Amino acid sequence: MRILVVEDETILADGIAEWLRREAFAVDIAYDGDAALERFGINDYDVVVLDRDLPVVHGDDVCRAIVESDAATRVLMLTAAAGVRDRVAGLSLGADDYLAKPFAFAELSARVHALVRRARPATPPILSRAGIVLDPARRQVSRDGHPVALANKEFALLAELLRAQGTVVSAEHLLEKVWDENIDPFTNVLRVTMMKLRRKLGEPQVVETVPGAGYQVP
């Protein structure tokens, strides 16, 4: 799943992004509201982690723009103001959740996972198909009851395929959801990662290639 972190404190923004990437999310960063709106207009994000007090364009205005776009994107708003009135104000803008600073990265991660599960269409907390069971929150995978150790991108790739519930997922969609904005669309990274994923999942193969269309777990 793809996340946009919008935070003007660069050390905090980079720390959030690093933490979420360890959990197999694809993460882009914007350090002001204008850059956030630019990235939101280009990319399809599942969750935006949004600081409320942003330079250039205020976080409130960024939140309004996301909500008014009618996208399925969920918004987790961050702020140093922890009062009830501030939380109510943030949620009234259309934010889906609200987290006061300072916070633990583990809590932020748990809230992001919860928002991902609420994305339209809703996805179950545990993904399973063809003998594979994947737990996004605990970052665990098994096949036919046997644990499978996957690298971050392999895990994210498998999760995206399982979320499709048997339908074909295009290579373009996988590149957008599993990798961040720095990915070269002409790279062979998807093919290489898919090869490694298939090898680790073992025989018989469960990820099928649909020529000219993409990949699926039927």
C-alpha positions in Angstrom: 0.0 0.0 0.0 1.2 3.5 -0.8 1.5 6.2 1.9 2.2 10.0 1.7 3.9 11.5 4.8 3.5 15.3 4.9 5.5 16.8 7.7 7.7 20.0 7.7 10.0 18.7 10.5 12.4 16.8 8.2 13.9 14.5 10.8 10.4 13.5 12.0 9.1 13.0 8.4 12.1 10.9 7.5 11.7 8.8 10.7 8.1 8.1 10.0 8.9 7.1 6.5 11.7 4.8 7.5 9.4 3.1 10.1 6.6 2.6 7.7 8.9 1.3 5.0 10.1 -1.4 7.4 6.5 -2.5 7.5 6.5 -3.0 3.7 4.7 0.2 2.8 5.7 2.3 -0.2 6.2 5.8 1.2 6.6 9.3 -0.4 7.5 12.4 1.6 6.4 16.0 1.2 7.8 18.7 3.5 5.1 21.4 2.9 1.5 21.6 1.9 2.1 22.7 -1.7 4.3 19.7 -2.4 1.7 17.4 -0.7 -1.0 18.6 -3.1 1.3 18.2 -6.1 2.1 14.6 -5.2 -1.5 13.9 -4.3 -2.5 15.1 -7.8 -0.1 12.7 -9.4 -0.2 9.6 -7.3 -2.8 7.3 -5.8 -2.3 7.1 -2.1 -4.1 4.8 0.3 -3.3 6.9 3.4 -1.9 10.4 3.9 -0.1 11.1 7.3 -0.7 14.8 7.5 0.8 17.4 9.9 -1.8 20.1 10.5 0.7 23.0 10.9 2.4 23.1 7.5 4.2 25.9 5.7 3.1 27.3 2.2 -0.3 25.5 2.3 -1.8 24.8 5.7 -2.6 21.2 6.6 -6.3 22.1 7.0 -6.4 23.1 3.4 -4.6 20.0 2.3 -7.1 17.9 4.2 -10.0 19.7 2.6 -8.6 19.2 -0.9 -8.2 15.4 -0.3 -11.7 15.1 1.1 -13.2 17.2 -1.7 -11.4 15.1 -4.3 -13.7 12.2 -3.4 -10.7 9.8 -3.5 -10.6 6.7 -1.3 -7.6 8.1 0.5 -7.7 8.0 4.3 -6.2 10.9 6.3 -4.3 10.6 9.6 -3.8 14.1 11.0 -0.8 14.9 13.2 -0.6 18.0 15.5 1.2 19.3 18.5 -2.2 20.5 19.9 -3.7 17.7 22.0 -6.9 19.4 23.3 -10.3 18.0 22.6 -11.3 21.1 20.7 -8.3 20.6 18.4 -9.1 17.0 17.8 -12.7 17.8 17.0 -11.6 20.5 14.6 -9.3 18.2 12.8 -11.9 15.4 12.4 -14.5 17.9 11.3 -12.3 18.7 8.3 -12.8 15.2 7.1 -9.7 13.5 8.7 -10.2 9.8 9.5 -8.0 9.8 12.5 -6.1 12.2 14.7 -2.8 11.7 16.6 -1.2 14.2 18.9 2.6 14.8 19.1 4.7 13.4 20.6 3.6 9.9 19.6 5.2 6.4 19.4 6.0 5.2 15.9 4.4 1.8 16.8 1.0 3.6 17.5 1.2 5.6 14.3 1.9 2.4 12.4 -1.1 0.6 14.1 -3.4 3.5 13.1 -2.1 3.4 9.5 -2.8 -0.3 9.3 -6.3 0.3 10.7 -7.0 3.0 8.0 -5.7 0.7 5.3 -8.2 -1.9 6.4 -11.0 0.8 6.1 -10.0 1.8 2.6 -12.7 1.3 -0.1 -13.3 -1.6 -0.8 -12.6 -2.7 2.7 -10.0 -5.4 3.2 -9.9 -8.0 5.9 -7.2 -7.8 8.7 -5.9 -11.2 7.6 -5.5 -12.0 3.9 -5.7 -15.6 2.7 -5.9 -17.4 -0.6 -4.6 -20.6 -2.2 -3.2 -21.8 1.1 -1.4 -18.5 1.8 -2.1 -16.6 5.0 -0.7 -13.0 5.3 -1.1 -10.9 8.4 -0.2 -7.3 7.5 -0.1 -6.0 11.1 2.2 -8.7 12.4 4.1 -8.9 9.1 3.8 -12.7 9.0 3.2 -15.1 6.0 2.6 -18.8 5.9 1.8 -21.3 3.2 -0.1 -24.5 4.1 0.7 -23.7 7.8 4.5 -23.3 7.2 6.0 -19.9 7.8 7.5 -18.0 4.9 10.2 -15.3 5.4 9.9 -12.5 2.9 11.8 -9.3 2.3 9.8 -6.0 2.6 9.1 -5.6 -1.1 8.2 -9.3 -1.6 5.8 -9.0 1.4 4.2 -5.9 -0.1 3.9 -7.5 -3.5 2.2 -10.6 -2.1 -0.2 -8.5 0.0 -1.2 -6.4 -3.1 -1.9 -9.6 -5.1 -4.0 -11.1 -2.2 -6.0 -7.9 -1.8 -7.1 -8.3 -5.4 -9.0 -11.5 -4.4 -8.3 -13.5 -7.5 -8.5 -10.7 -10.1 -5.6 -9.7 -12.3 -3.3 -7.0 -11.1 -1.4 -5.0 -13.7 2.4 -4.4 -13.5 1.7 -0.7 -13.5 -0.5 -1.0 -10.4 2.0 -3.1 -8.6 4.8 -0.6 -9.3 2.7 2.3 -8.0 1.6 0.5 -4.9 4.7 -1.4 -3.8 7.4 1.1 -4.8 7.7 4.8 -4.2 7.9 7.8 -6.6 11.6 7.2 -7.2 11.1 3.9 -9.0 12.1 3.8 -12.7 9.0 2.5 -14.6 11.3 0.8 -17.1 13.3 -1.1 -14.5 13.0 -4.9 -14.2 12.7 -4.7 -10.4 9.1 -6.0 -10.5 10.1 -9.1 -12.5 13.1 -9.8 -10.2 11.0 -9.4 -7.0 8.3 -11.6 -8.4 10.8 -14.3 -9.2 12.2 -14.2 -5.7 8.6 -14.2 -4.2 7.6 -17.3 -6.3 10.8 -19.1 -5.2 10.2 -18.5 -1.5 6.5 -19.5 -1.8 7.6 -22.8 -3.2 5.8 -25.4 -5.5 3.3 -25.6 -6.9 3.4 -21.9 -8.1 0.5 -19.9 -6.9 1.2 -16.5 -8.6 0.3 -16.8 -12.2 1.4 -14.5 -15.1 -1.5 -13.4 -17.3 0.2 -12.4 -20.6 -0.4 -8.8 -21.5 -2.5 -8.1 -18.4 -0.4 -8.7 -15.2 -0.4 -11.2 -12.3 -2.9 -13.0 -10.2 -3.4 -15.5 -7.4 -6.4 -17.4 -8.7 
